[in-house]
Amino acid sequence: MMKDNVIYFPDVWQESMEELYEKMTLEELKKIAQIHEIAGLYKFRKSKQIAVIIDCILSHQYMWDFFLCASDEETDLFEQMMEDDQDMEEDDSELKQLMRYFCRGGYILQNDQGKLMIPEEVKSAYRRLNTPEFQQAHKEYNTAYNYCCGLTALYGLASLREITRLYNAYEKKDMAPEEMLFDIFLPSLKRSRAITYTDDMLVEGILLHEEGLADSILKVRKSYDPYIPTKEEVYDLSHGIEDPLMIFGMYLMEYMRFSVQTAMGVTELVAGMLKIGADPEDVFELLKREDVAFISEEQADEFAGELVELWMNLRLYTLYGHTPLEMEKGAF
């Protein structure tokens, strides 16, 4: 087959980055530009916009700023795709979800067959970027960002001061709260907005959906000292790993015969309610009305017991990261 007077084979030929961008709408190009904070494109025609965007996002500084905020897991998968995007275990829909950060940034694109791919121009630019200096900066950034996510997941609301204090203690650093905000957290917003910054605190986004909820939690937990997690717990919390939730989810799948997706949804709902101070009995009654059908009274009683067990061992926002079991024992 011929393309621009060049003979190529369909399984080998790869469209250029510019050709792939040409197939995008102006709105799609605008979103990529917004993520990278590229301004003033509205005055250019499409071909010029494409040229400016590609020139910017392949530059060293833009790539450094963007790839620095990628998680270790995302970076590993990106590098795996670079080596052989034909040999990925995930299907395209799953891969797009896992790599949505790079897709939104314009570094992973779809070809005419709907298959995700990394253009050769991106591969070459990334190889130049991925020096030992960048790898060290990426490692240090993600370590600090884990403290932002981990302590916010633990407390619901975490001050920059307490985040920075624990980071400095465990990592033997001397970072100021302002650096944690401007150098670590704010750059992460291009990747995720699940956490919000307000009044010198990082706040789980869900706590801002109901007016007064965040203030209520702060008021309730005033009489407690914060639970101080270990370094390993910070990492687990930043990656959504909480043993009580995993145990409850497994119970839903193995004994209640929930699908994986349903079990995850119910577990997330239950955890969210319990962490903000809901009583297990009220959660149980809500689930009976809305989501969960029991085949017998015995099964309902067993479920209620599992729910109470989860609540007893779950680290609650209202208890400043402690569990009800720890409070019962006076551990706080």
N, C-alpha and C positions, 0 to 999 in steps of 0.2 A: 504494500500500500504506500501511497505517496502523501507527504504532508510538507508543504512549502518546498517542493522539489527534493525532499529527502526521503529515502526509503526507510520504513520502520516496520517493526512487528508489533501488533496490537498488545501483546502481553508484556512488551518491554517498554514501549513508548510511554513517556510521562509528560503530561502537559506542564508548561511553565507556570510559575506562580502568577504571572500577569494574566495568562489565559484563564486560569481558574478564577481570578478576581473579576475578570470581564463578565463572567456568568452571574455574578452577584448583583443584587438590586442596589440602588443608591442608599436605601434604608439600611441594608446589611453592611455596606461600607461605612456608613455613618456610625453604626454601633461599634465597629472595630476601632474607628478613629476616636470615639469617646472613651473607650477603655484605656487607650494609650495617651489620651489628652492631646490629640492632634487637632489644633484649631484652624479655622479659616478655610476649610475645604469647600464650603458652600459656593464660593465664587469661581470654582474651577469646573470644567466639564469632566465627565466621568473618567476619561482616559488619564487626565492630569491628576485627579483624585487618587486613582489607583497607583500611579507612579509615585506620588508623595507618600502615601501610606506604606507601600512596600519599602521605599527608601528609608523611611523612619524606623519601621519595626525590625528591619534587618540591621540597623546600626547597632554598634556595640552598647551604647548607653541605654537605648530603649530595650534591647534584649536583656541586658543586665537587670534593669529594674523589673521587668516582667518575670523572667525566669527565677529571679531571686525569691519571689513570693510563692512559687510552686512548691507543693509539699514533696517530701522525699518519695512518696508512693507515686505521685504524678510524674515526677522527674524520671524515676526508674522505668515507668511504663512508656514514657516518651522516648527514652533511649532504646528501649526494646523495639519500639515501632521503627526507629531510625535504622536499626540493624536489619530488620526483616518484617515489614508490615503485612506480608502475606502469611506469616506464621503465627499470628496472634490467636490466642485461645478464645477470646471474647468475640461475640458476634458484633456487628456494626452498631446496633442500637445500644448495647451494653458498653461498648468501647466509647461511643460518643458521650455517654453519661459520665464515664470515668474520666474522660479527657476534655470535658466541657470547658475547662479553664483555657486550654490551648486552642480549642475551637473558637471560643469567643474572642480570643486574642488574635485570630487570623493566622496562626501558625500550623494548624491542622485543618485541612480542607477536604471537601467531597469532590470526587471526580464524576464523570457522566454516568458511571455505573452505580453511583451512590456509595462508593467505598471510601472510607477515610484514608487520607494519605498525608505525608509530610513532604512538601515540595523540596527538590534538591537544593534550591537557594536557601531554604531554612536549615537544612542539614549542614550545609557548608558554613553558614553563619554561626550555628550552634557549636560546631567543632572548634571554631576560632574562639568562641566565648568560653568554652568549658575548660578553662585552665585550672591549675591547682589553687590559684588565688580566688577564682570564682567559687570553686567547690568548697573552700574554707568559709567564704562569706555566706554561701547558701546554707551550710551546716549551722553556722552561728545564728543566722536569721531564723531558721526553723526552730532551733532550740529555744530562742527567746519567744517566738510566736506561740510555741506550745504552752508557755506559762500564761500567756494572755488567754488562750482557749481553755486550758486546764482549770485555772482558778475561777474563770467565769462559769464554766460548767459545774464547778463544785459549789460556788456561793450564789450563783444567779446574778449577783452584782459584786464586782471586785474592783477596789480602788487601784489606780495605777501605782500608788505607793506600796500597797501590800504585794502586788504582783512583782514589782521591781525588787522589793526587799527579799522575797523568797528566791527570785532568779539570781540575784547577786550572792546570796548565801550559798546556794547549791552549786552555782557555776563559777564561783570565785571571780566575779566581775564587779565593776563599779559603775553600772549604768544608772543614769538619773531617770526619774519618772517621765520627764519631758522627752527623753530619747526613746523610751519605750513607746510613747505615743506617736511621735513623728517619724521615727526610723523603723519601727516594727509594726505597730497596729494600723496606722492610717494607710500605709502602702498596701496592706492586706485587703483593703476594701475593694480593690479591683478584682479580687478572687472570690470573696464571700462577704455578705452583709448580714450574716446570722447574728453577729454581735454588733452592738451599737455603743458609741461613746457619748456619754452625757454626764455633766456635773462631775468631771474628774473620775468617772467610773466607767468600766466596761460592763455592759448589761446584755443579758440574753434577750434577743429580739422579742421573744414571746411575752416577756414581762411588760412590754410597752403596749401590747395590744389592748389591755384593759386599764383604763385610767385609774391611777392610784395604787395599782398592784405593787409596783416596785417600792413605793414609799411605805406601803403596809408591811412588806417583808423586812425592810430596813428597821422599822419600828419594832417588829416582833423579835428580831434577833439581837437587839441592842444589849440584852442582859447576858449574852453568851460571848465567850472568847472564840475566835475562829478555829476551826479544825485545821491543823497544819499537815498537809499531805506529804508523803515521801516524794523523792524525785521520781521514782517509778510510777507512783500514783498520778503525778502531774502528767506524765507522758500518756498513761492509759486514759485519763479523763479528757485530754486534748484530742484523743482519737475515738472518743465515744465508747470506751471500754469500761463498763461497770458490772462487776460480777453478779450482783443481785438481779440486774436487768437481764443478763444473759441466762441466768437460771430460770427466771420467770418466763422468758421467751421460749426456752426449751420445754418447759412444762406445758405451755400452750400448744406447742407443736406435737409433743409426744403423747400427752394425755387428753388434751382437748381436741386434737386432730385439726388444728388450725394450719392453714397454708403458711409458708414462710412470710409472705407479704402481709397477711392478716395478723400473724403473731407479732411482727415488727410494728405494725400500726397500732395494735392494742397496747403493746408494751410501752410505746412512746407516749400514747395518750395517758395511760395510767401513771407513768413516771412523772409526766408534766403536772398532773393534778396533785399527786402526793407531794412533790417537791415544793409546791407553793402553799402547802398547808391543808389540803383537803383531807378529810377523815376517811380512812379505808372503808368504813361502812357506807358512806355517801358515794364513794367511787363504785363500790359493789352494786348498789342500787341503781346507779346511772347505767352501768354496763348491762345489767339485767333488762333495763328498759330499752336500751339503744342498740347494743352490739352483740351481746353474748346470750345464746340460748342454751339452757342446760337440759340434759336428757333425764335427769333425776334430781331429787333433793339431795341425795348423797354426793353427786357430782358438784352441785352448787355449794354445799358445805365445804367440800375439799378445795374448791376454787377460792372460797372466802378465806380459808386457812392459808393458802399460798399468797393471797393478796396481803394479808396481815404480815406474813413472813417477809415479803418484799418490803413493805413499809418499815418494819423494824430494822432492816439492814440497809436501807437506802439513805444516802447522804442528802439531807433536805436543805433547801435554801433558807427556810424559816428557822433552822437550827444552826445556821452559819457553817454548814458542811458536816455537822455531826449526824449520827444516826439516832433514832429513838432508842435503840438498844444501848448505845453508849450513854445516852442521857439517863436511862433507867439505872445504869450501873454507877452513875456519877463520874464518868470518865472525863467529862468536859471540865 
